């Protein structure tokens, strides 16, 4: 009988954290460990069919914006379901489900830091700063996607375990046939230059900046195109900005996709101008596809596994334009298999399975 671990996800909206957790779920030894997902009732992208097919369950709870109902429902669920382990993925907000878990007597309580904070989100940052000092009160274990994310949430001298944002490495390996097929599907001719971005449309991801970069690039490279992969609340505003600049013919809004691994093949450069990231799993995926990568300097250097990525400030687009304009279409960065070994999902999923089992045994 497998032990069941409650995964507290907050709102499932198709973001990177959900992708990471689901990827681990697909590859853990489910004969020994099973996942149950606790998600806010207003979630819009819950992969419920896949979760059930893998043996998991989905529990919808009141959104955390209704704190009393949220807390009471969590305490009730924790007491009724008797999960031995609760694993919370909602950063500073983990204080709420983990306090409920402690009240209900859950013996193993994991806080997992997936992100940090940056400029541009005043109200959200105030809440993060208010809650961060409480982050060590309720967890019995601390996980993080990177050293940077762990130190940001738990403190520089805190004891935590880095759980890599692992991927199926072979799935993202560059394939020239996939490149040709995917570019044809997208209507991108052989000589055209395609900038790629993967991320939810929200202030953190800073897509508006990339539109300005494209506008500055087009006089130098009129064949340039920009592909956005993802969806979210800021999409309409970004589309309006594209229209206002008169460059709609050069921008593709591809929406939420299940074939992101193939889309990386079609890109000529990958850009992530985020205001902050815990790590940015899309950066690992893009490097695995051999893409030249350009990241904002607000992102931890831990994401640069190949040593060939560039980090630039987002004060103005000119430096980004200069860097991108020098890249030739079809350029690929060659790297040894060894540099990606820490991000292989099968091996990391086995390690996570073992961690859960050890925590269960010593509870």
Secondary structure, DSSP 8 states (H G I E B T S, - for coil): --EEEEEEEE--SS-HHHHHHHHHHHHS-TTTEEEEEEEETT-S---HHHHHHTT-EEEEE--TTSHHHHHHHHHHHHHHH--SEEEE-SGGGHHHHHHHHHHTT-SEEEEEE-----TT-HHHHHHHHHHHTTTTTS-SEEEESSHHHHHHHH-TT---EE----B-HHHHS--HHHHHHHHHHHT--TT-EEEEEES-SSGGG-HHHHHHHHHHHHTT-TTEEEEEE---TTHHHHHHHHHHHT-GGGEEE--S-S-HHHHHHH-SEEEE--S--S--HHHHHHHHTT-EEEEETTS-GGG-SSS--EEE-SS-SHHHHHHHHT--TT------GGGGGGGBHHHHHHHHHHHHHHHHHT-
